[in-house]
Amino acid sequence: MDRGLCDAVTEHGPARAALSALYSTDPLLAPCTGDWAALRPSSDPELVALLPRRSAIVRASASRSSHGQVLAANIDTVVVAVSLAAPLDAGRVERLLALAWDSGARPVVALTKADLAADADAVHADVRALAPGVDIVTTSAATGQDMDVLTALLSGTTVLLGPSGAGKSTLGNVLLGEDVLATGAVRAQDGKGRHTTVHRELVLLPGGGVLIDTPGLRGIGLYDAADGLQQVFSEIERLAQDCRFGDCGHDTEPGCAVQDAIQAGELTERRLRSHRKLQRENTWAASRNDARLRAERTNRQKAITGHLRATYKFRDRQS
């Protein structure tokens, strides 16, 4: 989608369609890559309705508003790309997995650039601790390592998520069997990539299904992702059930199963801090959204009341 138009795939082939009929001030209601839509065919095709989404990746808007932003819709598999050529950012992996789990799709972690890794097995073990219940595949687009394993894990509509430089587009090109997606080099001094993918693009996979490539994510703000956080930190959620107090803060309370696990070396302090941080952020985002919705309802009620008063005054003057 760009400049008020989008590429739509129809039974008669691709079409360039206008989006003006679906304009909304709420980004969550705007058309997104992966959406199914009703199209009014004509010499100037136009999208007129969106079908209900069965899944969607939603993050907090990059603006300062309390709106969410849909990155991709109607997805079945989310491939979180993590580069083995750069230091592991555990917090970022947890954020991406929270988005993936909360979308309703199945997350898969692809450890990319194995040919450039100093110790791929060690990183694999670290990511395993961050991603309970998630398939993790160590891959290399350069050598083809385990690309067949990754392909076997994909189904339906697959979206690639990760920061710039994680190798998403290169990985996508191998999955597609040809160089369709733009790629670029990373900076040698910090391993960060440039935004070679500047928009979301949906491409047919040769073995069936479709692939959505996304621009590198710098900001990964959570937006009402409570379910996703429960999945990402499932071991903490499970331990918390054994705490003596139902409202245990997992700090200095007696009988805290979470703190006992930390003392026993079964859980790290970093993991608990990350859980607390993301929970606070998600609660704050949810409260902002609730406040915005309340304000919108109040403004609508005021507008309706004002309109009715003006109508009554007009009628009184006519009588």
C-alpha positions as MATLAB code, in Angstrom:
seq = 'MDRGLCDAVTEHGPARAALSALYSTDPLLAPCTGDWAALRPSSDPELVALLPRRSAIVRASASRSSHGQVLAANIDTVVVAVSLAAPLDAGRVERLLALAWDSGARPVVALTKADLAADADAVHADVRALAPGVDIVTTSAATGQDMDVLTALLSGTTVLLGPSGAGKSTLGNVLLGEDVLATGAVRAQDGKGRHTTVHRELVLLPGGGVLIDTPGLRGIGLYDAADGLQQVFSEIERLAQDCRFGDCGHDTEPGCAVQDAIQAGELTERRLRSHRKLQRENTWAASRNDARLRAERTNRQKAITGHLRATYKFRDRQS';
ca = [
       0.000    0.000    0.000;
       1.238    3.492   -0.823;
      -0.204    6.885   -1.692;
      -3.804    5.847   -1.135;
      -3.531    2.809   -3.397;
      -2.822   -0.877   -2.873;
      -1.953   -3.977   -4.865;
      -4.807   -6.474   -4.628;
      -4.757  -10.049   -5.909;
      -8.036  -11.126   -7.521;
      -9.298  -14.179   -9.385;
      -8.556  -12.268  -12.599;
      -5.031  -11.298  -11.594;
      -3.464   -8.323   -9.776;
      -5.237   -4.978   -9.591;
      -4.282   -1.512   -8.373;
      -7.107   -0.318   -6.128;
      -7.986    2.838   -4.221;
      -8.282    2.819   -0.413;
     -10.289    6.033    0.126;
     -13.563    4.242    0.991;
     -11.853    2.512    3.923;
     -10.228    5.593    5.439;
     -10.135    5.541    9.229;
      -8.425    7.644   11.865;
      -7.739    4.416   13.789;
      -4.745    2.567   12.272;
      -6.160   -0.731   13.559;
      -9.088   -0.377   11.163;
      -7.011    0.544    8.113;
      -6.211   -2.030    5.389;
      -2.984   -3.943    5.949;
      -0.811   -6.415    4.053;
      -2.450   -9.819    4.351;
      -6.009   -8.505    4.614;
      -8.869  -10.049    2.648;
     -11.108   -7.349    1.233;
     -14.172   -6.706   -0.891;
     -13.230   -4.988   -4.134;
     -15.592   -2.955   -6.316;
     -14.407   -3.728   -9.877;
     -14.401   -0.935  -12.440;
     -11.959    0.984  -14.551;
     -10.771    2.421  -11.206;
     -11.087   -0.475   -8.695;
     -11.730    0.418   -5.060;
     -11.630   -1.501   -1.782;
     -14.978   -1.098   -0.029;
     -14.794   -3.458    2.976;
     -12.360   -5.580    4.988;
     -13.203   -9.128    5.994;
     -12.746   -9.997    9.692;
      -9.139  -10.858   10.551;
      -8.420  -14.275   12.053;
      -4.991  -13.166   13.266;
      -2.906   -9.991   13.249;
       0.465   -8.729   14.478;
      -0.176   -5.492   16.353;
       2.409   -3.228   17.963;
       2.086    0.141   19.657;
       2.106    2.944   17.108;
       5.479    4.550   16.468;
       3.763    7.920   17.057;
       2.916    9.206   20.520;
      -0.747    8.327   20.105;
      -2.323    5.423   21.985;
      -3.308    3.645   18.776;
      -2.016    0.257   17.712;
      -0.462   -0.478   14.318;
      -1.171   -3.681   12.405;
       2.006   -5.030   10.778;
       0.434   -8.020    9.009;
      -2.964   -9.727    8.993;
      -4.339  -13.248    8.567;
      -1.002  -14.918    9.241;
      -0.323  -18.526   10.197;
       3.413  -18.532   10.959;
       5.658  -15.779   12.342;
       9.371  -16.260   11.685;
      11.404  -14.190   14.152;
      14.819  -13.646   12.565;
      17.742  -13.438   15.014;
      21.208  -12.802   13.580;
      24.056  -14.976   14.838;
      26.519  -12.414   13.483;
      25.586   -9.883   16.191;
      25.380  -10.044   20.000;
      22.111  -11.547   21.220;
      19.571   -8.975   22.428;
      17.443  -11.093   24.766;
      14.940   -8.332   25.492;
      14.270   -7.751   21.811;
      13.724  -11.458   21.193;
      11.202  -11.555   24.052;
       9.358   -8.535   22.654;
       9.153  -10.015   19.166;
       7.937  -13.332   20.543;
       5.264  -11.538   22.582;
       3.990   -9.893   19.379;
       4.108  -13.221   17.568;
       2.274  -15.228   20.250;
      -0.328  -12.516   20.760;
      -1.125  -12.432   17.034;
      -2.732  -15.858   17.171;
      -0.168  -17.302   14.755;
       2.569  -19.862   15.483;
       6.026  -18.385   16.148;
       9.252  -19.904   14.844;
      12.731  -18.528   15.593;
      15.211  -18.587   12.713;
      18.807  -18.067   13.849;
      20.318  -16.565   10.697;
      23.896  -16.195    9.394;
      25.187  -19.370   11.047;
      28.204  -19.192    8.716;
      29.278  -15.996   10.530;
      28.606  -17.235   14.082;
      31.332  -17.584   16.695;
      29.339  -20.126   18.734;
      25.952  -20.930   17.210;
      25.222  -23.719   19.710;
      25.624  -21.368   22.682;
      23.260  -18.798   21.173;
      20.790  -21.561   20.325;
      20.798  -22.607   23.993;
      20.311  -18.997   25.146;
      17.372  -18.474   22.776;
      15.875  -21.790   23.887;
      15.606  -20.333   27.398;
      13.876  -17.227   26.001;
      11.394  -19.080   23.806;
       9.610  -21.902   25.641;
       7.451  -23.960   23.303;
       8.905  -22.406   20.138;
      10.713  -24.244   17.316;
      14.225  -22.813   16.844;
      16.207  -23.451   13.657;
      19.847  -22.489   13.044;
      20.095  -21.419    9.405;
      22.455  -19.955    6.855;
      21.201  -18.485    3.614;
      24.790  -18.532    2.303;
      25.354  -22.276    2.804;
      21.749  -23.464    2.832;
      22.114  -24.912    6.328;
      18.760  -26.266    7.619;
      16.748  -24.183    5.176;
      14.769  -27.335    4.405;
      14.000  -27.709    8.120;
      12.726  -24.122    8.285;
      10.649  -24.582    5.119;
       8.979  -27.640    6.634;
       7.842  -25.536    9.609;
       6.074  -22.933    7.480;
       2.400  -23.113    6.631;
      -0.197  -20.825    5.076;
       0.783  -17.164    5.309;
       4.233  -16.573    6.825;
       5.581  -13.219    7.990;
       9.233  -12.362    8.655;
       9.924  -10.196   11.722;
      13.166   -8.815   13.073;
      15.450   -5.777   13.200;
      17.323   -4.408   10.194;
      20.376   -6.530    9.510;
      18.861   -9.753   10.843;
      18.830  -11.240    7.343;
      15.051  -11.379    6.826;
      15.059  -10.498    3.139;
      18.003  -12.777    2.348;
      16.229  -15.577    4.188;
      13.055  -14.785    2.262;
      14.840  -14.968   -1.076;
      16.093  -18.465   -0.279;
      12.567  -19.533    0.689;
      11.250  -18.014   -2.549;
      13.951  -19.635   -4.666;
      14.903  -16.357   -6.359;
      16.077  -12.836   -5.519;
      12.735  -11.075   -5.199;
      13.270   -9.101   -1.985;
      15.794   -6.262   -1.752;
      18.817   -6.944    0.453;
      21.699   -4.877    1.753;
      24.904   -5.106    3.762;
      25.173   -4.373    7.485;
      27.541   -1.858    9.041;
      30.789   -3.508   10.079;
      31.225   -1.429   13.243;
      27.955   -2.411   14.948;
      26.347   -5.098   12.786;
      23.233   -2.973   12.226;
      21.470   -3.012    8.899;
      19.944   -0.364    6.699;
      16.257   -0.374    5.797;
      16.463   -2.115    2.421;
      12.857   -3.269    2.900;
      10.845   -0.045    3.110;
       7.344   -1.498    2.879;
       5.527   -4.730    3.621;
       5.386   -7.029    0.632;
       3.393  -10.218    0.077;
       4.880  -12.779   -2.340;
       3.737  -16.256   -3.385;
       5.891  -19.136   -2.115;
       6.784  -21.795   -4.700;
       5.585  -24.657   -2.487;
       2.255  -23.014   -1.635;
       1.263  -20.258    0.747;
       2.573  -16.703    0.804;
       5.436  -14.817    2.441;
       5.231  -11.304    3.921;
       8.498   -9.427    4.355;
       8.455   -6.454    6.732;
      10.817   -3.507    7.274;
      13.266   -3.861   10.147;
      11.651   -3.002   13.478;
      13.471   -0.455   15.601;
      10.610    0.220   18.001;
       8.735   -2.839   19.273;
       6.174   -1.343   21.614;
       3.604   -3.729   23.077;
      -0.096   -3.096   22.537;
      -2.513   -5.105   24.676;
      -0.266   -8.191   24.457;
      -1.118   -9.842   27.778;
      -1.719  -13.251   26.193;
       1.573  -13.063   24.322;
       3.500  -12.210   27.485;
       1.966  -15.172   29.297;
       3.284  -17.448   26.547;
       6.758  -15.895   26.422;
       7.194  -16.049   30.205;
       5.234  -19.250   30.719;
       7.767  -20.629   33.223;
       7.323  -17.563   35.468;
       3.534  -17.785   35.151;
       3.736  -21.456   36.113;
       6.019  -20.804   39.104;
       3.785  -17.961   40.309;
       0.944  -20.413   40.820;
       2.958  -22.010   43.647;
       3.632  -18.764   45.523;
       2.180  -18.577   49.018;
       0.280  -15.357   48.238;
      -1.961  -14.893   45.228;
      -0.812  -11.279   44.777;
       2.882  -12.076   45.259;
       5.173   -9.446   43.770;
       8.055  -11.961   43.523;
      10.315   -9.692   45.512;
      10.774  -10.246   49.265;
       7.532  -12.057   50.072;
       7.913  -15.290   52.046;
       7.081  -18.485   50.205;
       7.741  -16.986   46.742;
       8.250  -19.839   44.289;
       9.740  -17.468   41.699;
      12.477  -16.253   44.047;
      13.102  -19.846   45.136;
      13.667  -20.758   41.469;
      16.164  -17.894   41.113;
      18.053  -19.024   44.199;
      18.128  -22.579   42.810;
      19.532  -21.337   39.479;
      16.416  -22.418   37.574;
      15.482  -18.834   36.620;
      17.615  -15.736   36.051;
      17.156  -12.300   37.588;
      17.354  -10.805   34.087;
      14.400  -12.910   32.974;
      12.282  -11.753   35.916;
      13.267   -8.090   35.358;
      12.322   -8.364   31.699;
       8.969   -9.899   32.631;
       8.223   -7.057   35.048;
       9.301   -4.392   32.550;
       7.157   -5.720   29.709;
       4.181   -6.253   32.020;
       4.398   -2.613   33.185;
       4.720   -1.381   29.611;
       1.765   -3.449   28.448;
      -0.407   -2.297   31.375;
       0.483    1.339   30.650;
      -0.330    0.940   26.942;
      -3.659   -0.713   27.771;
      -4.575    2.096   30.186;
      -3.777    4.739   27.553;
      -5.946    2.910   25.053;
      -8.817    2.678   27.550;
      -8.506    6.394   28.295;
      -8.548    7.242   24.589;
     -11.642    5.106   23.991;
     -13.433    6.749   26.918;
     -12.540   10.191   25.557;
     -13.781    9.252   22.093;
     -17.089    8.005   23.501;
     -17.483   11.205   25.535;
     -16.750   13.362   22.484;
     -19.296   11.444   20.400;
     -21.936   11.851   23.101;
     -21.198   15.575   23.322;
     -21.465   15.920   19.540;
     -24.804   14.085   19.483;
     -26.138   16.189   22.357;
     -25.002   19.390   20.668;
     -26.629   18.359   17.397;
     -29.924   17.552   19.146;
     -29.936   20.877   20.991;
     -29.319   22.738   17.734;
     -32.153   20.785   16.086;
     -34.599   21.566   18.901;
     -33.678   25.270   18.829;
     -34.256   25.368   15.071;
     -37.659   23.700   15.467;
     -38.637   26.114   18.227;
     -37.809   29.073   15.994;
     -39.911   27.594   13.167;
     -42.990   27.078   15.368;
];
